[in-house]
Amino acid sequence: MKIRVGILTSGGDCPGLNATIRGVAKALYQRMGTDVEIIGISNGYDGLIHGDWRLMQPHEFSGILTVGGTILGTKRTPFKLMRVIGDDDVDKVDAMKRNYKEMKLDCLLCLGGNGTHKTANLLSEEGLNIIGLPKTIDNDIYGTDVTFGFHSAVDIATEAIDRIHTTAGSHSRCMIVELMGNKAGWLTLYAGIAGGADIILIPELPYTIENVCAAIEKRAEQGKHFSILAVAEGIYDAEEARMKRKERMARRAEQGYTTATNRIAKQIEEMTGFEARVCVPGHMQRGGSPSPYDRVLATQFGTYAAKMVEDQVYGVTVAMQNNHVVANRLSDVAGKSRLVPEGHGMLEVARRMGLCMG
């Protein structure tokens, strides 16, 4: 009797998705041979909703270990809209359950971040056999020490900071490198330390512009006439920390800034007299080939997921805890985020190095 396994990738792309897909497939074929069929679902939950899928062949999983992005395609389908029936009059949850049955799936593997895991848990609660795999460059999925895609993004962000040093020094400027991370600062914290940033600002630690400018002026007094700021896109200052999101956005609109980094650059120029420029690597942080670390991690996660398929263990997501691959219950992690906690070891490293954290 054949086992049919569905795979989808949802949310933002990142390096390591294909490596994980490959790990799952190769392990399943190795263990089960022709007794397994793998169904590729296009563009995440959107493909599951609209029945966009195909039976995949073993050769499709060869040569993708080093390829970025995802061979299945991906799309953002917000969890908050999953039970909302839109203008198309489609009941998304009912459609996903129906297509799961029409594909004759024995289980479905969902590769993605926090939103993906919330929908995966919803489907699990609806009676489907679901296994999650934690993907995100933000490294903010609860219950795992690391997600695939994170280390590759750190490498890319670090290189961006590395390349800023020479131009900052040549022009005696403050260079603000805006990195991805709307709610979690893991990427900025690690890349900032690795890239030799002088100031690191993350969403978990609201900053004051006075502290930032004081750090810049202190460096100038020491004969260092440039500064590098690694800044997460989702930061806010101490005053904004007391506001709701809509209030923060309205405040910025009144001030004429769409991003915190542009406002910081203007404030630095006004308060210190230093020229300030903003550099935004943007989606480059998501692109390209996965790092060797992520290739290994993705393979570990993929093969472990294949083992859970074989053992018929469902309603779980793969995780790394204390250097061991384990499984967490989806219901225990869905809807929770892993943020940088005060007192974390990497924050202590930064502070011992004399870095300003805002």
FISE-350630 format. One record per residue (C-alpha): residue number from 1; residue in one letter; x, y, z. Coordinates in steps of 0.05 Angstrom, whole numbers. Each point is the difference from the previous one (the first is absolute). Layout:
<sites>
SITE    i  aa       u       v       w
SITE  NUM   A       X       Y       Z
...
</sites>
This chain:
<sites>
SITE    i  aa       u       v       w
SITE    1   M       0       0       0
SITE    2   K      29      67     -21
SITE    3   I       7      59      48
SITE    4   R     -15      68     -30
SITE    5   V      37      58      31
SITE    6   G     -16      73     -17
SITE    7   I      51      55       6
SITE    8   L     -10      76      -3
SITE    9   T      42      61      14
SITE   10   S     -36      61      27
SITE   11   G      17      72      18
SITE   12   G      64      35     -18
SITE   13   D      54     -40     -36
SITE   14   C      70     -11      28
SITE   15   P      62     -41     -13
SITE   16   G      -9     -73      22
SITE   17   L     -71     -14     -22
SITE   18   N      22     -43     -59
SITE   19   A      53     -34      43
SITE   20   T     -55     -19      50
SITE   21   I     -47     -25     -55
SITE   22   R      58     -41     -27
SITE   23   G      15     -29      69
SITE   24   V     -72     -21      10
SITE   25   A      -6     -32     -69
SITE   26   K      66     -36      -2
SITE   27   A     -10     -29      69
SITE   28   L     -71     -23     -18
SITE   29   Y      23     -32     -65
SITE   30   Q      59     -33      35
SITE   31   R     -43     -30      54
SITE   32   M     -64     -15     -38
SITE   33   G      20      -4     -74
SITE   34   T     -59      -4     -47
SITE   35   D     -49      -5      59
SITE   36   V       1      76       7
SITE   37   E     -28      54     -45
SITE   38   I      16      73      11
SITE   39   I     -51      53     -19
SITE   40   G      28      69     -12
SITE   41   I     -50      56      16
SITE   42   S      14      66     -35
SITE   43   N       3      68      34
SITE   44   G     -13     -21      72
SITE   45   Y     -69      -2      30
SITE   46   D     -27      37     -61
SITE   47   G      15     -62     -41
SITE   48   L     -32     -44      52
SITE   49   I     -62      44      -1
SITE   50   H      -6       0     -76
SITE   51   G      23     -71     -14
SITE   52   D      65      19     -35
SITE   53   W      43     -63       8
SITE   54   R      38     -54     -38
SITE   55   L      31     -68      12
SITE   56   M      75      10       3
SITE   57   Q      54     -46     -26
SITE   58   P      64     -20      36
SITE   59   H      45      36     -50
SITE   60   E     -32      67      18
SITE   61   F      34      -2      69
SITE   62   S      70      -8     -28
SITE   63   G      45      61      -9
SITE   64   I     -39      46      45
SITE   65   L      42      -3      64
SITE   66   T      36      64     -17
SITE   67   V     -57      36     -35
SITE   68   G     -34      58      37
SITE   69   G     -74      14      -1
SITE   70   T     -50     -57      -7
SITE   71   I     -16     -45     -59
SITE   72   L     -72      -3      24
SITE   73   G     -11      75       0
SITE   74   T     -26      38      60
SITE   75   K     -52      52      18
SITE   76   R     -23      36      62
SITE   77   T     -70     -20      22
SITE   78   P     -11      35      67
SITE   79   F     -25     -44      56
SITE   80   K     -49      54      23
SITE   81   L     -37      -7     -66
SITE   82   M      -4     -76       0
SITE   83   R     -70      -1      28
SITE   84   V     -22      63     -37
SITE   85   I     -41     -13     -63
SITE   86   G      19      53     -51
SITE   87   D     -30      26     -65
SITE   88   D      16     -67     -33
SITE   89   D     -49     -34      47
SITE   90   V      52     -54      17
SITE   91   D       0     -32      68
SITE   92   K      76      -8       5
SITE   93   V       1     -51      57
SITE   94   D     -53     -43     -33
SITE   95   A      36       5     -67
SITE   96   M      67     -22      31
SITE   97   K     -32     -59      34
SITE   98   R     -36     -20     -64
SITE   99   N      62       4     -43
SITE  100   Y      40     -38      52
SITE  101   K     -50     -57      -8
SITE  102   E      -3       6     -76
SITE  103   M      76      -7      -3
SITE  104   K      -8     -63      44
SITE  105   L      54      26      46
SITE  106   D      22     -40      61
SITE  107   C      34      62      28
SITE  108   L      21      70     -18
SITE  109   L      68      34      14
SITE  110   C      -4      75       9
SITE  111   L      66      39      -6
SITE  112   G      -4      70      26
SITE  113   G       3      51      56
SITE  114   N     -48      22      55
SITE  115   G     -60      13     -44
SITE  116   T      10     -66     -36
SITE  117   H       3     -37      66
SITE  118   K     -65      33      24
SITE  119   T     -36     -25     -62
SITE  120   A      34     -68       6
SITE  121   N     -27      -5      71
SITE  122   L     -69      21     -24
SITE  123   L       0     -57     -52
SITE  124   S      25     -48      53
SITE  125   E     -58      19      45
SITE  126   E     -46     -11     -59
SITE  127   G      23     -73      -2
SITE  128   L      54       1     -54
SITE  129   N      68     -35      10
SITE  130   I      49      58       2
SITE  131   I      75       7      11
SITE  132   G      33      69       4
SITE  133   L      71      20     -19
SITE  134   P      27      66      29
SITE  135   K      23      49     -53
SITE  136   T      15      74      10
SITE  137   I      59      47      -5
SITE  138   D     -27      33      63
SITE  139   N      16     -61      44
SITE  140   D     -62      15      41
SITE  141   I     -39     -65       0
SITE  142   Y     -16     -21      71
SITE  143   G      29     -66      25
SITE  144   T      61      -5     -46
SITE  145   D      69      28      11
SITE  146   V      10      13     -74
SITE  147   T     -40       1     -64
SITE  148   F      27     -16     -69
SITE  149   G      12      64     -40
SITE  150   F      25      39      59
SITE  151   H      74     -13      -5
SITE  152   S       0      12     -75
SITE  153   A     -33      68      12
SITE  154   V      51      16      54
SITE  155   D      55     -14     -50
SITE  156   I     -31      47     -52
SITE  157   A     -16      55      50
SITE  158   T      71      -5      29
SITE  159   E      30       8     -70
SITE  160   A     -43      62     -10
SITE  161   I      27      30      64
SITE  162   D      71     -20     -18
SITE  163   R      -5      38     -66
SITE  164   I     -27      62      34
SITE  165   H      61       8      44
SITE  166   T      47      26     -55
SITE  167   T     -48      52     -27
SITE  168   A     -20      23      70
SITE  169   G      74       9      17
SITE  170   S      17      35     -65
SITE  171   H     -55      52       8
SITE  172   S      -2       5      76
SITE  173   R     -73     -18       0
SITE  174   C     -49     -36      44
SITE  175   M     -27     -58     -41
SITE  176   I     -66     -31      21
SITE  177   V     -11     -70     -26
SITE  178   E     -73     -18       3
SITE  179   L      -9     -75       8
SITE  180   M     -62     -44      -1
SITE  181   G     -34     -15      65
SITE  182   N     -68      31      13
SITE  183   K     -10     -28      70
SITE  184   A      62     -41      16
SITE  185   G      72      26       1
SITE  186   W      39     -65      -6
SITE  187   L      25      15     -71
SITE  188   T      22      70      16
SITE  189   L      32     -20      65
SITE  190   Y      42     -56     -30
SITE  191   A      17      37     -64
SITE  192   G      16      63      39
SITE  193   I      50     -36      44
SITE  194   A      29     -40     -58
SITE  195   G       6      63     -43
SITE  196   G      32      44      52
SITE  197   A     -57      49       8
SITE  198   D       8      54      53
SITE  199   I     -74       7      15
SITE  200   I     -52     -55      -3
SITE  201   L     -74      16       5
SITE  202   I     -52     -55       5
SITE  203   P     -76       0      11
SITE  204   E       5     -33      68
SITE  205   L      40      59      28
SITE  206   P     -32      68     -14
SITE  207   Y      54      53     -10
SITE  208   T       8      74      14
SITE  209   I      32      43     -53
SITE  210   E      39      35      55
SITE  211   N      36     -66      18
SITE  212   V      14     -13     -74
SITE  213   C      30      69     -12
SITE  214   A      40      -4      65
SITE  215   A      32     -64     -25
SITE  216   I      18      32     -66
SITE  217   E      29      62      34
SITE  218   K      40     -44      47
SITE  219   R      32     -36     -59
SITE  220   A      16      68     -31
SITE  221   E      35      22      64
SITE  222   Q      42     -63      -6
SITE  223   G      21      19     -70
SITE  224   K     -50     -47     -35
SITE  225   H     -35      44     -50
SITE  226   F     -50     -49     -26
SITE  227   S     -51     -47      30
SITE  228   I     -37     -61     -25
SITE  229   L     -71     -12      24
SITE  230   A     -34     -68      -9
SITE  231   V     -74      14       6
SITE  232   A     -59     -49      -4
SITE  233   E     -57      26     -43
SITE  234   G     -50      -8      57
SITE  235   I      33      44      52
SITE  236   Y     -33      56      37
SITE  237   D      23      51      51
SITE  238   A     -19       3      73
SITE  239   E     -58      47     -12
SITE  240   E     -29     -45     -55
SITE  241   A       8     -60      45
SITE  242   R     -58      27      41
SITE  243   M     -44       7     -62
SITE  244   K     -42     -48     -40
SITE  245   R      23     -15     -71
SITE  246   K     -50      46     -34
SITE  247   E      20      57      46
SITE  248   R      74     -12     -16
SITE  249   M     -14       1     -74
SITE  250   A     -41      64       6
SITE  251   R      56      33      39
SITE  252   R      51     -17     -54
SITE  253   A     -46      24     -55
SITE  254   E      -7      67      36
SITE  255   Q      76       4       5
SITE  256   G       6     -16     -74
SITE  257   Y      36     -67       7
SITE  258   T     -22     -68     -24
SITE  259   T      56     -38      35
SITE  260   A      36       6      66
SITE  261   T      67      -2     -35
SITE  262   N     -13      63     -42
SITE  263   R     -22      37      62
SITE  264   I      62     -23      38
SITE  265   A      45      24     -57
SITE  266   K     -32      69       2
SITE  267   Q       5       4      76
SITE  268   I      73     -20      -1
SITE  269   E      16      55     -49
SITE  270   E     -38      52      40
SITE  271   M      28     -20      68
SITE  272   T      72     -18     -17
SITE  273   G      17      34     -66
SITE  274   F      22     -66     -30
SITE  275   E     -25     -19     -69
SITE  276   A     -45     -61       4
SITE  277   R     -22     -48     -54
SITE  278   V     -48     -59      -1
SITE  279   C      16     -66     -36
SITE  280   V     -55     -51      -9
SITE  281   P      23     -70     -23
SITE  282   G     -74     -19      -1
SITE  283   H     -20     -65     -34
SITE  284   M      72     -17     -15
SITE  285   Q       0     -28      70
SITE  286   R     -50     -53     -23
SITE  287   G      35     -18     -64
SITE  288   G      55     -43     -28
SITE  289   S      29     -67      20
SITE  290   P      -6     -25      72
SITE  291   S      62       0      43
SITE  292   P      33     -67      16
SITE  293   Y     -30       5      70
SITE  294   D     -70       8     -27
SITE  295   R      10     -57     -50
SITE  296   V      18     -46      57
SITE  297   L     -56      26      45
SITE  298   A     -52      -6     -56
SITE  299   T      22     -71     -14
SITE  300   Q      -4     -17      74
SITE  301   F     -70      29       5
SITE  302   G     -24     -32     -66
SITE  303   T      24     -70      17
SITE  304   Y     -30       5      70
SITE  305   A     -67      20     -31
SITE  306   A       5     -60     -45
SITE  307   K      10     -44      61
SITE  308   M     -63      29      32
SITE  309   V     -38     -15     -64
SITE  310   E      24     -72       3
SITE  311   D     -19      -4      74
SITE  312   Q     -66      35     -12
SITE  313   V      14      55      51
SITE  314   Y     -43      60     -17
SITE  315   G     -23      66      30
SITE  316   V      73      19      12
SITE  317   T      55      45     -27
SITE  318   V      74     -15      -4
SITE  319   A      47      39      45
SITE  320   M      73       4      23
SITE  321   Q      10       1      75
SITE  322   N      69      -5      32
SITE  323   N      29     -27     -65
SITE  324   H     -51     -55      -5
SITE  325   V     -56      -4     -52
SITE  326   V     -66     -10      35
SITE  327   A     -75      10     -12
SITE  328   N     -46      51      34
SITE  329   R     -75      -4       0
SITE  330   L     -29      51     -49
SITE  331   S     -50      21      53
SITE  332   D      58      18      47
SITE  333   V      37      46     -49
SITE  334   A     -53      29     -47
SITE  335   G     -14      73      14
SITE  336   K      63      10      42
SITE  337   S      63      37     -20
SITE  338   R      71     -10      24
SITE  339   L      28      70      12
SITE  340   V      68      22      26
SITE  341   P      -9       0      76
SITE  342   E      34      51      45
SITE  343   G      61     -33      30
SITE  344   H      12     -45     -60
SITE  345   G      73     -20      -8
SITE  346   M       9      36     -67
SITE  347   L     -25      65      30
SITE  348   E      51      -8      55
SITE  349   V      54     -12     -52
SITE  350   A     -19      64     -36
SITE  351   R       0      41      63
SITE  352   R      67     -28      24
SITE  353   M      28      22     -67
SITE  354   G     -24      70      14
SITE  355   L     -53       1     -54
SITE  356   C     -58      48       9
SITE  357   M     -67     -36       1
SITE  358   G     -41      63       0
</sites>
